[in-house]
Amino acid sequence: MSKKFQGRVIAKGNLTGSAVVSKDLLNLMAIVDNAVIQHDVKGNILCLPKAGFTKFGGMFLLTACKKGFAPSAMLFSETVDEESASAIVAASNWLGYSLIAIDRLGNEFLDMVKNDTKIEIKDTGEVTIL
């Protein structure tokens, strides 16, 4: 049984892919510094409440985009943090990297989604857990 959620579009796009879930705030530095996390998020849909812990998170996310181990999409249950938002926009404008991002999906979204769950994202901000 699928479940649909409506969020706010930060960077639009259409995608179907596999989820990688962090139920807690994620330190974006971990994407750059941890090979296991790089492998897990690369090309997948990263689902999280929001990023946190560092004011340099945006630079770490940009580095991940530039080096090719960033997620294809980021789905936030809460309002996107400033560091992630700036990096998502900069990745598109400066690097030509399309990182789909939707925020304000709600706590129910993060409670329902599990690692490796298939997710469909539409450019309208609609997210479906398949």
KOLGU-4560 file (N, C-alpha, C; in nm, 3 decimals, padded with zeros to 5 digits):
<recs>
<n_xx: 00.084 n_yy: -00.118 n_zz: 00.000 ca_xx: 00.000 ca_yy: 00.000 ca_zz: 00.000 c_xx: 00.088 c_yy: 00.124 c_zz: 00.000 mol: A seq: 1 type: MET>
<n_xx: 00.065 n_yy: 00.214 n_zz: -00.091 ca_xx: 00.145 ca_yy: 00.335 ca_zz: -00.100 c_xx: 00.083 c_yy: 00.446 c_zz: -00.015 mol: A seq: 2 type: SER>
<n_xx: 00.169 n_yy: 00.541 n_zz: 00.021 ca_xx: 00.124 ca_yy: 00.656 ca_zz: 00.101 c_xx: 00.184 c_yy: 00.781 c_zz: 00.039 mol: A seq: 3 type: LYS>
<n_xx: 00.099 n_yy: 00.884 n_zz: 00.016 ca_xx: 00.143 ca_yy: 01.008 ca_zz: -00.046 c_xx: 00.157 c_yy: 01.118 c_zz: 00.059 mol: A seq: 4 type: LYS>
<n_xx: 00.258 n_yy: 01.203 n_zz: 00.037 ca_xx: 00.283 ca_yy: 01.320 ca_zz: 00.121 c_xx: 00.304 c_yy: 01.440 c_zz: 00.030 mol: A seq: 5 type: PHE>
<n_xx: 00.267 n_yy: 01.556 n_zz: 00.077 ca_xx: 00.288 ca_yy: 01.679 ca_zz: 00.002 c_xx: 00.383 c_yy: 01.768 c_zz: 00.081 mol: A seq: 6 type: GLN>
<n_xx: 00.491 n_yy: 01.809 n_zz: 00.016 ca_xx: 00.588 ca_yy: 01.897 ca_zz: 00.079 c_xx: 00.608 c_yy: 02.023 c_zz: -00.002 mol: A seq: 7 type: GLY>
<n_xx: 00.701 n_yy: 02.103 n_zz: 00.043 ca_xx: 00.737 ca_yy: 02.228 ca_zz: -00.026 c_xx: 00.859 c_yy: 02.202 c_zz: -00.113 mol: A seq: 8 type: ARG>
<n_xx: 00.854 n_yy: 02.245 n_zz: -00.236 ca_xx: 00.963 ca_yy: 02.222 ca_zz: -00.330 c_xx: 01.076 c_yy: 02.323 c_zz: -00.304 mol: A seq: 9 type: VAL>
<n_xx: 01.196 n_yy: 02.271 n_zz: -00.283 ca_xx: 01.317 ca_yy: 02.353 ca_zz: -00.272 c_xx: 01.389 c_yy: 02.351 c_zz: -00.408 mol: A seq: 10 type: ILE>
<n_xx: 01.403 n_yy: 02.231 n_zz: -00.463 ca_xx: 01.460 ca_yy: 02.213 ca_zz: -00.597 c_xx: 01.382 c_yy: 02.100 c_zz: -00.663 mol: A seq: 11 type: ALA>
<n_xx: 01.315 n_yy: 02.132 n_zz: -00.772 ca_xx: 01.221 ca_yy: 02.036 ca_zz: -00.829 c_xx: 01.287 c_yy: 01.934 c_zz: -00.920 mol: A seq: 12 type: LYS>
<n_xx: 01.214 n_yy: 01.826 n_zz: -00.937 ca_xx: 01.256 ca_yy: 01.718 ca_zz: -01.024 c_xx: 01.167 c_yy: 01.598 c_zz: -01.003 mol: A seq: 13 type: GLY>
<n_xx: 01.177 n_yy: 01.504 n_zz: -01.094 ca_xx: 01.103 ca_yy: 01.379 ca_zz: -01.086 c_xx: 01.203 c_yy: 01.266 c_zz: -01.071 mol: A seq: 14 type: ASN>
<n_xx: 01.173 n_yy: 01.174 n_zz: -00.980 ca_xx: 01.269 ca_yy: 01.067 ca_zz: -00.952 c_xx: 01.198 c_yy: 00.954 c_zz: -00.880 mol: A seq: 15 type: LEU>
<n_xx: 01.235 n_yy: 00.832 n_zz: -00.912 ca_xx: 01.198 ca_yy: 00.716 ca_zz: -00.833 c_xx: 01.328 c_yy: 00.649 c_zz: -00.793 mol: A seq: 16 type: THR>
<n_xx: 01.340 n_yy: 00.620 n_zz: -00.663 ca_xx: 01.464 ca_yy: 00.560 ca_zz: -00.615 c_xx: 01.449 c_yy: 00.502 c_zz: -00.476 mol: A seq: 17 type: GLY>
<n_xx: 01.562 n_yy: 00.461 n_zz: -00.421 ca_xx: 01.565 ca_yy: 00.396 ca_zz: -00.290 c_xx: 01.601 c_yy: 00.495 c_zz: -00.180 mol: A seq: 18 type: SER>
<n_xx: 01.538 n_yy: 00.476 n_zz: -00.065 ca_xx: 01.559 ca_yy: 00.564 ca_zz: 00.049 c_xx: 01.678 c_yy: 00.522 c_zz: 00.134 mol: A seq: 19 type: ALA>
<n_xx: 01.747 n_yy: 00.622 n_zz: 00.184 ca_xx: 01.845 ca_yy: 00.607 ca_zz: 00.291 c_xx: 01.795 c_yy: 00.700 c_zz: 00.401 mol: A seq: 20 type: VAL>
<n_xx: 01.770 n_yy: 00.646 n_zz: 00.520 ca_xx: 01.700 ca_yy: 00.721 ca_zz: 00.623 c_xx: 01.789 c_yy: 00.751 c_zz: 00.743 mol: A seq: 21 type: VAL>
<n_xx: 01.783 n_yy: 00.877 n_zz: 00.787 ca_xx: 01.843 ca_yy: 00.919 ca_zz: 00.913 c_xx: 01.730 c_yy: 00.976 c_zz: 00.997 mol: A seq: 22 type: SER>
<n_xx: 01.699 n_yy: 00.911 n_zz: 01.107 ca_xx: 01.589 ca_yy: 00.957 ca_zz: 01.194 c_xx: 01.631 c_yy: 01.077 c_zz: 01.278 mol: A seq: 23 type: LYS>
<n_xx: 01.762 n_yy: 01.100 n_zz: 01.288 ca_xx: 01.815 ca_yy: 01.211 ca_zz: 01.368 c_xx: 01.876 c_yy: 01.316 c_zz: 01.276 mol: A seq: 24 type: ASP>
<n_xx: 01.907 n_yy: 01.431 n_zz: 01.334 ca_xx: 01.979 ca_yy: 01.533 ca_zz: 01.258 c_xx: 02.105 c_yy: 01.471 c_zz: 01.201 mol: A seq: 25 type: LEU>
<n_xx: 02.139 n_yy: 01.508 n_zz: 01.079 ca_xx: 02.256 ca_yy: 01.452 ca_zz: 01.013 c_xx: 02.363 c_yy: 01.559 c_zz: 00.999 mol: A seq: 26 type: LEU>
<n_xx: 02.482 n_yy: 01.527 n_zz: 01.042 ca_xx: 02.598 ca_yy: 01.613 ca_zz: 01.022 c_xx: 02.645 c_yy: 01.591 c_zz: 00.879 mol: A seq: 27 type: ASN>
<n_xx: 02.632 n_yy: 01.691 n_zz: 00.793 ca_xx: 02.667 ca_yy: 01.675 ca_zz: 00.652 c_xx: 02.816 c_yy: 01.648 c_zz: 00.631 mol: A seq: 28 type: LEU>
<n_xx: 02.899 n_yy: 01.679 n_zz: 00.729 ca_xx: 03.041 ca_yy: 01.647 ca_zz: 00.720 c_xx: 03.060 c_yy: 01.496 c_zz: 00.706 mol: A seq: 29 type: MET>
<n_xx: 02.970 n_yy: 01.418 n_zz: 00.762 ca_xx: 02.981 ca_yy: 01.272 ca_zz: 00.757 c_xx: 02.976 c_yy: 01.220 c_zz: 00.613 mol: A seq: 30 type: ALA>
<n_xx: 02.904 n_yy: 01.290 n_zz: 00.525 ca_xx: 02.898 ca_yy: 01.246 ca_zz: 00.385 c_xx: 03.036 c_yy: 01.255 c_zz: 00.321 mol: A seq: 31 type: ILE>
<n_xx: 03.116 n_yy: 01.352 n_zz: 00.360 ca_xx: 03.249 ca_yy: 01.369 ca_zz: 00.304 c_xx: 03.352 c_yy: 01.280 c_zz: 00.375 mol: A seq: 32 type: VAL>
<n_xx: 03.337 n_yy: 01.266 n_zz: 00.506 ca_xx: 03.440 ca_yy: 01.199 ca_zz: 00.587 c_xx: 03.420 c_yy: 01.050 c_zz: 00.608 mol: A seq: 33 type: ASP>
<n_xx: 03.308 n_yy: 00.994 n_zz: 00.572 ca_xx: 03.279 ca_yy: 00.855 ca_zz: 00.605 c_xx: 03.246 c_yy: 00.777 c_zz: 00.477 mol: A seq: 34 type: ASN>
<n_xx: 03.335 n_yy: 00.684 n_zz: 00.440 ca_xx: 03.318 ca_yy: 00.609 ca_zz: 00.316 c_xx: 03.192 c_yy: 00.524 c_zz: 00.316 mol: A seq: 35 type: ALA>
<n_xx: 03.151 n_yy: 00.473 n_zz: 00.431 ca_xx: 03.029 ca_yy: 00.392 ca_zz: 00.438 c_xx: 02.907 c_yy: 00.479 c_zz: 00.408 mol: A seq: 36 type: VAL>
<n_xx: 02.903 n_yy: 00.598 n_zz: 00.467 ca_xx: 02.791 ca_yy: 00.688 ca_zz: 00.440 c_xx: 02.793 c_yy: 00.733 c_zz: 00.295 mol: A seq: 37 type: ILE>
<n_xx: 02.911 n_yy: 00.759 n_zz: 00.240 ca_xx: 02.920 ca_yy: 00.796 ca_zz: 00.098 c_xx: 02.857 c_yy: 00.688 c_zz: 00.012 mol: A seq: 38 type: GLN>
<n_xx: 02.891 n_yy: 00.564 n_zz: 00.038 ca_xx: 02.837 ca_yy: 00.452 ca_zz: -00.039 c_xx: 02.686 c_yy: 00.444 c_zz: -00.024 mol: A seq: 39 type: HIS>
<n_xx: 02.637 n_yy: 00.464 n_zz: 00.098 ca_xx: 02.494 ca_yy: 00.453 ca_zz: 00.124 c_xx: 02.413 c_yy: 00.562 c_zz: 00.056 mol: A seq: 40 type: ASP>
<n_xx: 02.461 n_yy: 00.686 n_zz: 00.058 ca_xx: 02.380 ca_yy: 00.796 ca_zz: 00.007 c_xx: 02.398 c_yy: 00.821 c_zz: -00.142 mol: A seq: 41 type: VAL>
<n_xx: 02.510 n_yy: 00.783 n_zz: -00.199 ca_xx: 02.540 ca_yy: 00.813 ca_zz: -00.339 c_xx: 02.427 c_yy: 00.768 c_zz: -00.432 mol: A seq: 42 type: LYS>
<n_xx: 02.364 n_yy: 00.866 n_zz: -00.497 ca_xx: 02.261 ca_yy: 00.838 ca_zz: -00.594 c_xx: 02.126 c_yy: 00.798 c_zz: -00.537 mol: A seq: 43 type: GLY>
<n_xx: 02.115 n_yy: 00.789 n_zz: -00.406 ca_xx: 01.990 ca_yy: 00.750 ca_zz: -00.342 c_xx: 01.912 c_yy: 00.872 c_zz: -00.294 mol: A seq: 44 type: ASN>
<n_xx: 01.800 n_yy: 00.846 n_zz: -00.230 ca_xx: 01.715 ca_yy: 00.952 ca_zz: -00.177 c_xx: 01.737 c_yy: 00.958 c_zz: -00.026 mol: A seq: 45 type: ILE>
<n_xx: 01.799 n_yy: 01.065 n_zz: 00.019 ca_xx: 01.831 ca_yy: 01.083 ca_zz: 00.161 c_xx: 01.710 c_yy: 01.144 c_zz: 00.231 mol: A seq: 46 type: LEU>
<n_xx: 01.657 n_yy: 01.073 n_zz: 00.330 ca_xx: 01.540 ca_yy: 01.118 ca_zz: 00.406 c_xx: 01.586 c_yy: 01.150 c_zz: 00.548 mol: A seq: 47 type: CYS>
<n_xx: 01.554 n_yy: 01.270 n_zz: 00.595 ca_xx: 01.603 ca_yy: 01.315 ca_zz: 00.724 c_xx: 01.514 c_yy: 01.425 c_zz: 00.779 mol: A seq: 48 type: LEU>
<n_xx: 01.524 n_yy: 01.452 n_zz: 00.910 ca_xx: 01.447 ca_yy: 01.565 ca_zz: 00.963 c_xx: 01.503 c_yy: 01.695 c_zz: 00.908 mol: A seq: 49 type: PRO>
<n_xx: 01.631 n_yy: 01.717 n_zz: 00.926 ca_xx: 01.709 ca_yy: 01.826 ca_zz: 00.868 c_xx: 01.854 c_yy: 01.801 c_zz: 00.905 mol: A seq: 50 type: LYS>
<n_xx: 01.943 n_yy: 01.876 n_zz: 00.846 ca_xx: 02.085 ca_yy: 01.861 ca_zz: 00.878 c_xx: 02.118 c_yy: 01.952 c_zz: 00.996 mol: A seq: 51 type: ALA>
<n_xx: 02.229 n_yy: 01.927 n_zz: 01.058 ca_xx: 02.265 ca_yy: 02.010 ca_zz: 01.172 c_xx: 02.409 c_yy: 01.990 c_zz: 01.213 mol: A seq: 52 type: GLY>
<n_xx: 02.444 n_yy: 02.044 n_zz: 01.325 ca_xx: 02.572 ca_yy: 02.027 ca_zz: 01.393 c_xx: 02.686 c_yy: 02.115 c_zz: 01.344 mol: A seq: 53 type: PHE>
<n_xx: 02.677 n_yy: 02.173 n_zz: 01.227 ca_xx: 02.789 ca_yy: 02.253 ca_zz: 01.178 c_xx: 02.738 c_yy: 02.367 c_zz: 01.091 mol: A seq: 54 type: THR>
<n_xx: 02.806 n_yy: 02.478 n_zz: 01.095 ca_xx: 02.771 ca_yy: 02.591 ca_zz: 01.008 c_xx: 02.835 c_yy: 02.576 c_zz: 00.870 mol: A seq: 55 type: LYS>
<n_xx: 02.915 n_yy: 02.472 n_zz: 00.853 ca_xx: 02.982 ca_yy: 02.450 ca_zz: 00.724 c_xx: 02.920 c_yy: 02.334 c_zz: 00.647 mol: A seq: 56 type: PHE>
<n_xx: 02.801 n_yy: 02.291 n_zz: 00.689 ca_xx: 02.735 ca_yy: 02.177 ca_zz: 00.625 c_xx: 02.715 c_yy: 02.196 c_zz: 00.476 mol: A seq: 57 type: GLY>
<n_xx: 02.683 n_yy: 02.318 n_zz: 00.436 ca_xx: 02.663 ca_yy: 02.344 ca_zz: 00.294 c_xx: 02.788 c_yy: 02.317 c_zz: 00.211 mol: A seq: 58 type: GLY>
<n_xx: 02.904 n_yy: 02.352 n_zz: 00.264 ca_xx: 03.029 ca_yy: 02.326 ca_zz: 00.191 c_xx: 03.056 c_yy: 02.176 c_zz: 00.181 mol: A seq: 59 type: MET>
<n_xx: 03.021 n_yy: 02.101 n_zz: 00.286 ca_xx: 03.039 ca_yy: 01.956 ca_zz: 00.279 c_xx: 02.945 c_yy: 01.894 c_zz: 00.176 mol: A seq: 60 type: PHE>
<n_xx: 02.822 n_yy: 01.943 n_zz: 00.170 ca_xx: 02.727 ca_yy: 01.893 ca_zz: 00.071 c_xx: 02.772 c_yy: 01.929 c_zz: -00.071 mol: A seq: 61 type: LEU>
<n_xx: 02.823 n_yy: 02.050 n_zz: -00.090 ca_xx: 02.877 ca_yy: 02.088 ca_zz: -00.221 c_xx: 02.995 c_yy: 02.000 c_zz: -00.261 mol: A seq: 62 type: LEU>
<n_xx: 03.081 n_yy: 01.970 n_zz: -00.166 ca_xx: 03.195 ca_yy: 01.881 ca_zz: -00.192 c_xx: 03.146 c_yy: 01.744 c_zz: -00.235 mol: A seq: 63 type: THR>
<n_xx: 03.045 n_yy: 01.692 n_zz: -00.168 ca_xx: 02.989 ca_yy: 01.561 ca_zz: -00.205 c_xx: 02.933 c_yy: 01.565 c_zz: -00.348 mol: A seq: 64 type: ALA>
<n_xx: 02.867 n_yy: 01.675 n_zz: -00.384 ca_xx: 02.815 ca_yy: 01.690 ca_zz: -00.521 c_xx: 02.930 c_yy: 01.692 c_zz: -00.622 mol: A seq: 65 type: CYS>
<n_xx: 03.031 n_yy: 01.769 n_zz: -00.592 ca_xx: 03.144 ca_yy: 01.784 ca_zz: -00.684 c_xx: 03.221 c_yy: 01.653 c_zz: -00.702 mol: A seq: 66 type: LYS>
<n_xx: 03.235 n_yy: 01.576 n_zz: -00.595 ca_xx: 03.313 ca_yy: 01.453 ca_zz: -00.600 c_xx: 03.231 c_yy: 01.331 c_zz: -00.641 mol: A seq: 67 type: LYS>
<n_xx: 03.099 n_yy: 01.349 n_zz: -00.657 ca_xx: 03.016 ca_yy: 01.242 ca_zz: -00.711 c_xx: 02.960 c_yy: 01.143 c_zz: -00.611 mol: A seq: 68 type: GLY>
<n_xx: 02.954 n_yy: 01.179 n_zz: -00.484 ca_xx: 02.893 ca_yy: 01.086 ca_zz: -00.388 c_xx: 02.779 c_yy: 01.150 c_zz: -00.308 mol: A seq: 69 type: PHE>
<n_xx: 02.712 n_yy: 01.245 n_zz: -00.369 ca_xx: 02.595 ca_yy: 01.309 ca_zz: -00.307 c_xx: 02.469 c_yy: 01.227 c_zz: -00.337 mol: A seq: 70 type: ALA>
<n_xx: 02.366 n_yy: 01.248 n_zz: -00.258 ca_xx: 02.239 ca_yy: 01.183 ca_zz: -00.291 c_xx: 02.177 c_yy: 01.246 c_zz: -00.417 mol: A seq: 71 type: PRO>
<n_xx: 02.082 n_yy: 01.177 n_zz: -00.476 ca_xx: 02.008 ca_yy: 01.233 ca_zz: -00.590 c_xx: 01.898 c_yy: 01.326 c_zz: -00.544 mol: A seq: 72 type: SER>
<n_xx: 01.851 n_yy: 01.303 n_zz: -00.421 ca_xx: 01.745 ca_yy: 01.386 ca_zz: -00.364 c_xx: 01.757 c_yy: 01.387 c_zz: -00.213 mol: A seq: 73 type: ALA>
<n_xx: 01.706 n_yy: 01.495 n_zz: -00.154 ca_xx: 01.699 ca_yy: 01.507 ca_zz: -00.009 c_xx: 01.555 c_yy: 01.540 c_zz: 00.027 mol: A seq: 74 type: MET>
<n_xx: 01.498 n_yy: 01.459 n_zz: 00.116 ca_xx: 01.361 ca_yy: 01.479 ca_zz: 00.161 c_xx: 01.364 c_yy: 01.507 c_zz: 00.310 mol: A seq: 75 type: LEU>
<n_xx: 01.316 n_yy: 01.625 n_zz: 00.347 ca_xx: 01.321 ca_yy: 01.671 ca_zz: 00.486 c_xx: 01.182 c_yy: 01.663 c_zz: 00.547 mol: A seq: 76 type: PHE>
<n_xx: 01.172 n_yy: 01.605 n_zz: 00.666 ca_xx: 01.044 ca_yy: 01.604 ca_zz: 00.736 c_xx: 01.012 c_yy: 01.741 c_zz: 00.794 mol: A seq: 77 type: SER>
<n_xx: 01.116 n_yy: 01.817 n_zz: 00.830 ca_xx: 01.101 ca_yy: 01.951 ca_zz: 00.886 c_xx: 01.136 c_yy: 02.055 c_zz: 00.779 mol: A seq: 78 type: GLU>
<n_xx: 01.140 n_yy: 02.181 n_zz: 00.819 ca_xx: 01.184 ca_yy: 02.287 ca_zz: 00.729 c_xx: 01.334 c_yy: 02.270 c_zz: 00.704 mol: A seq: 79 type: THR>
<n_xx: 01.375 n_yy: 02.279 n_zz: 00.579 ca_xx: 01.515 ca_yy: 02.262 ca_zz: 00.544 c_xx: 01.602 c_yy: 02.363 c_zz: 00.620 mol: A seq: 80 type: VAL>
<n_xx: 01.719 n_yy: 02.319 n_zz: 00.662 ca_xx: 01.813 ca_yy: 02.409 ca_zz: 00.729 c_xx: 01.882 c_yy: 02.497 c_zz: 00.626 mol: A seq: 81 type: ASP>
<n_xx: 01.932 n_yy: 02.612 n_zz: 00.670 ca_xx: 01.993 ca_yy: 02.710 ca_zz: 00.578 c_xx: 02.115 c_yy: 02.656 c_zz: 00.506 mol: A seq: 82 type: GLU>
<n_xx: 02.196 n_yy: 02.575 n_zz: 00.575 ca_xx: 02.318 ca_yy: 02.523 ca_zz: 00.513 c_xx: 02.284 c_yy: 02.430 c_zz: 00.396 mol: A seq: 83 type: GLU>
<n_xx: 02.188 n_yy: 02.341 n_zz: 00.418 ca_xx: 02.149 ca_yy: 02.250 ca_zz: 00.310 c_xx: 02.085 c_yy: 02.326 c_zz: 00.195 mol: A seq: 84 type: SER>
<n_xx: 01.995 n_yy: 02.419 n_zz: 00.226 ca_xx: 01.926 ca_yy: 02.495 ca_zz: 00.122 c_xx: 02.025 c_yy: 02.570 c_zz: 00.033 mol: A seq: 85 type: ALA>
<n_xx: 02.122 n_yy: 02.636 n_zz: 00.095 ca_xx: 02.219 ca_yy: 02.712 ca_zz: 00.016 c_xx: 02.303 c_yy: 02.620 c_zz: -00.071 mol: A seq: 86 type: SER>
<n_xx: 02.339 n_yy: 02.503 n_zz: -00.018 ca_xx: 02.420 ca_yy: 02.409 ca_zz: -00.097 c_xx: 02.341 c_yy: 02.350 c_zz: -00.213 mol: A seq: 87 type: ALA>
<n_xx: 02.213 n_yy: 02.323 n_zz: -00.190 ca_xx: 02.129 ca_yy: 02.267 ca_zz: -00.296 c_xx: 02.119 c_yy: 02.365 c_zz: -00.413 mol: A seq: 88 type: ILE>
<n_xx: 02.098 n_yy: 02.492 n_zz: -00.383 ca_xx: 02.091 ca_yy: 02.595 ca_zz: -00.486 c_xx: 02.227 c_yy: 02.615 c_zz: -00.553 mol: A seq: 89 type: VAL>
<n_xx: 02.332 n_yy: 02.621 n_zz: -00.473 ca_xx: 02.467 ca_yy: 02.641 ca_zz: -00.528 c_xx: 02.510 c_yy: 02.523 c_zz: -00.614 mol: A seq: 90 type: ALA>
<n_xx: 02.474 n_yy: 02.402 n_zz: -00.575 ca_xx: 02.512 ca_yy: 02.284 ca_zz: -00.654 c_xx: 02.454 c_yy: 02.293 c_zz: -00.794 mol: A seq: 91 type: ALA>
<n_xx: 02.331 n_yy: 02.341 n_zz: -00.803 ca_xx: 02.268 ca_yy: 02.357 ca_zz: -00.934 c_xx: 02.332 c_yy: 02.470 c_zz: -01.013 mol: A seq: 92 type: SER>
<n_xx: 02.346 n_yy: 02.585 n_zz: -00.949 ca_xx: 02.397 ca_yy: 02.704 ca_zz: -01.019 c_xx: 02.545 c_yy: 02.699 c_zz: -01.050 mol: A seq: 93 type: ASN>
<n_xx: 02.625 n_yy: 02.647 n_zz: -00.960 ca_xx: 02.770 ca_yy: 02.649 ca_zz: -00.978 c_xx: 02.826 c_yy: 02.520 c_zz: -01.038 mol: A seq: 94 type: TRP>
<n_xx: 02.764 n_yy: 02.407 n_zz: -01.004 ca_xx: 02.820 ca_yy: 02.279 ca_zz: -01.046 c_xx: 02.737 c_yy: 02.208 c_zz: -01.152 mol: A seq: 95 type: LEU>
<n_xx: 02.616 n_yy: 02.258 n_zz: -01.178 ca_xx: 02.527 ca_yy: 02.190 ca_zz: -01.271 c_xx: 02.476 c_yy: 02.057 c_zz: -01.217 mol: A seq: 96 type: GLY>
<n_xx: 02.480 n_yy: 02.038 n_zz: -01.085 ca_xx: 02.435 ca_yy: 01.915 ca_zz: -01.020 c_xx: 02.291 c_yy: 01.933 c_zz: -00.976 mol: A seq: 97 type: TYR>
<n_xx: 02.204 n_yy: 01.849 n_zz: -01.026 ca_xx: 02.062 ca_yy: 01.858 ca_zz: -00.990 c_xx: 02.036 c_yy: 01.773 c_zz: -00.866 mol: A seq: 98 type: SER>
<n_xx: 02.012 n_yy: 01.839 n_zz: -00.755 ca_xx: 01.983 ca_yy: 01.772 ca_zz: -00.628 c_xx: 01.839 c_yy: 01.808 c_zz: -00.591 mol: A seq: 99 type: LEU>
<n_xx: 01.748 n_yy: 01.716 n_zz: -00.615 ca_xx: 01.607 ca_yy: 01.738 ca_zz: -00.585 c_xx: 01.591 c_yy: 01.752 c_zz: -00.435 mol: A seq: 100 type: ILE>
<n_xx: 01.509 n_yy: 01.847 n_zz: -00.391 ca_xx: 01.488 ca_yy: 01.866 ca_zz: -00.248 c_xx: 01.344 c_yy: 01.910 c_zz: -00.219 mol: A seq: 101 type: ALA>
<n_xx: 01.285 n_yy: 01.841 n_zz: -00.122 ca_xx: 01.149 ca_yy: 01.872 ca_zz: -00.076 c_xx: 01.156 c_yy: 01.878 c_zz: 00.077 mol: A seq: 102 type: ILE>
<n_xx: 01.094 n_yy: 01.980 n_zz: 00.136 ca_xx: 01.090 ca_yy: 01.986 ca_zz: 00.282 c_xx: 00.946 c_yy: 01.989 c_zz: 00.332 mol: A seq: 103 type: ASP>
<n_xx: 00.932 n_yy: 01.997 n_zz: 00.463 ca_xx: 00.801 ca_yy: 02.003 ca_zz: 00.531 c_xx: 00.709 c_yy: 01.884 c_zz: 00.499 mol: A seq: 104 type: ARG>
<n_xx: 00.770 n_yy: 01.765 n_zz: 00.491 ca_xx: 00.691 ca_yy: 01.645 ca_zz: 00.464 c_xx: 00.624 c_yy: 01.590 c_zz: 00.589 mol: A seq: 105 type: LEU>
<n_xx: 00.669 n_yy: 01.632 n_zz: 00.706 ca_xx: 00.604 ca_yy: 01.593 ca_zz: 00.831 c_xx: 00.665 c_yy: 01.472 c_zz: 00.898 mol: A seq: 106 type: GLY>
<n_xx: 00.637 n_yy: 01.460 n_zz: 01.026 ca_xx: 00.692 ca_yy: 01.350 ca_zz: 01.106 c_xx: 00.639 c_yy: 01.215 c_zz: 01.063 mol: A seq: 107 type: ASN>
<n_xx: 00.515 n_yy: 01.210 n_zz: 01.017 ca_xx: 00.459 ca_yy: 01.082 ca_zz: 00.972 c_xx: 00.542 c_yy: 01.025 c_zz: 00.856 mol: A seq: 108 type: GLU>
<n_xx: 00.588 n_yy: 01.113 n_zz: 00.767 ca_xx: 00.673 ca_yy: 01.068 ca_zz: 00.656 c_xx: 00.796 c_yy: 00.998 c_zz: 00.709 mol: A seq: 109 type: PHE>
<n_xx: 00.867 n_yy: 01.063 n_zz: 00.801 ca_xx: 00.992 ca_yy: 01.005 ca_zz: 00.852 c_xx: 00.965 c_yy: 00.880 c_zz: 00.935 mol: A seq: 110 type: LEU>
<n_xx: 00.851 n_yy: 00.871 n_zz: 00.999 ca_xx: 00.815 ca_yy: 00.751 ca_zz: 01.074 c_xx: 00.788 c_yy: 00.632 c_zz: 00.982 mol: A seq: 111 type: ASP>
<n_xx: 00.733 n_yy: 00.659 n_zz: 00.864 ca_xx: 00.693 ca_yy: 00.552 ca_zz: 00.772 c_xx: 00.804 c_yy: 00.502 c_zz: 00.681 mol: A seq: 112 type: MET>
<n_xx: 00.893 n_yy: 00.591 n_zz: 00.642 ca_xx: 00.996 ca_yy: 00.552 ca_zz: 00.544 c_xx: 01.107 c_yy: 00.472 c_zz: 00.613 mol: A seq: 113 type: VAL>
<n_xx: 01.154 n_yy: 00.370 n_zz: 00.545 ca_xx: 01.261 ca_yy: 00.282 ca_zz: 00.595 c_xx: 01.372 c_yy: 00.275 c_zz: 00.490 mol: A seq: 114 type: LYS>
<n_xx: 01.491 n_yy: 00.235 n_zz: 00.532 ca_xx: 01.601 ca_yy: 00.215 ca_zz: 00.438 c_xx: 01.558 c_yy: 00.119 c_zz: 00.328 mol: A seq: 115 type: ASN>
<n_xx: 01.597 n_yy: 00.151 n_zz: 00.205 ca_xx: 01.571 ca_yy: 00.072 ca_zz: 00.085 c_xx: 01.427 c_yy: 00.075 c_zz: 00.037 mol: A seq: 116 type: ASP>
<n_xx: 01.340 n_yy: 00.152 n_zz: 00.104 ca_xx: 01.203 ca_yy: 00.171 ca_zz: 00.057 c_xx: 01.207 c_yy: 00.246 c_zz: -00.076 mol: A seq: 117 type: THR>
<n_xx: 01.124 n_yy: 00.205 n_zz: -00.170 ca_xx: 01.113 ca_yy: 00.278 ca_zz: -00.296 c_xx: 01.027 c_yy: 00.402 c_zz: -00.275 mol: A seq: 118 type: LYS>
<n_xx: 01.074 n_yy: 00.514 n_zz: -00.331 ca_xx: 01.005 ca_yy: 00.642 ca_zz: -00.319 c_xx: 00.995 c_yy: 00.705 c_zz: -00.456 mol: A seq: 119 type: ILE>
<n_xx: 00.880 n_yy: 00.766 n_zz: -00.483 ca_xx: 00.860 ca_yy: 00.841 ca_zz: -00.606 c_xx: 00.844 c_yy: 00.989 c_zz: -00.570 mol: A seq: 120 type: GLU>
<n_xx: 00.921 n_yy: 01.073 n_zz: -00.636 ca_xx: 00.915 ca_yy: 01.218 ca_zz: -00.614 c_xx: 00.866 c_yy: 01.283 c_zz: -00.742 mol: A seq: 121 type: ILE>
<n_xx: 00.770 n_yy: 01.374 n_zz: -00.726 ca_xx: 00.722 ca_yy: 01.451 ca_zz: -00.841 c_xx: 00.763 c_yy: 01.598 c_zz: -00.823 mol: A seq: 122 type: LYS>
<n_xx: 00.777 n_yy: 01.667 n_zz: -00.934 ca_xx: 00.824 ca_yy: 01.807 ca_zz: -00.928 c_xx: 00.723 c_yy: 01.903 c_zz: -00.866 mol: A seq: 123 type: ASP>
<n_xx: 00.606 n_yy: 01.852 n_zz: -00.828 ca_xx: 00.505 ca_yy: 01.932 ca_zz: -00.760 c_xx: 00.524 c_yy: 01.929 c_zz: -00.609 mol: A seq: 124 type: THR>
<n_xx: 00.618 n_yy: 01.848 n_zz: -00.560 ca_xx: 00.639 ca_yy: 01.833 ca_zz: -00.416 c_xx: 00.567 c_yy: 01.711 c_zz: -00.360 mol: A seq: 125 type: GLY>
<n_xx: 00.502 n_yy: 01.635 n_zz: -00.445 ca_xx: 00.435 ca_yy: 01.514 ca_zz: -00.400 c_xx: 00.539 c_yy: 01.401 c_zz: -00.388 mol: A seq: 126 type: GLU>
<n_xx: 00.537 n_yy: 01.336 n_zz: -00.273 ca_xx: 00.629 ca_yy: 01.225 ca_zz: -00.246 c_xx: 00.546 c_yy: 01.104 c_zz: -00.209 mol: A seq: 127 type: VAL>
<n_xx: 00.570 n_yy: 00.992 n_zz: -00.277 ca_xx: 00.494 ca_yy: 00.870 ca_zz: -00.251 c_xx: 00.590 c_yy: 00.761 c_zz: -00.204 mol: A seq: 128 type: THR>
<n_xx: 00.558 n_yy: 00.705 n_zz: -00.088 ca_xx: 00.629 ca_yy: 00.587 ca_zz: -00.040 c_xx: 00.559 c_yy: 00.468 c_zz: -00.106 mol: A seq: 129 type: ILE>
<n_xx: 00.633 n_yy: 00.395 n_zz: -00.189 ca_xx: 00.574 ca_yy: 00.284 ca_zz: -00.267 c_xx: 00.576 c_yy: 00.151 c_zz: -00.191 mol: A seq: 130 type: LEU>
</recs>
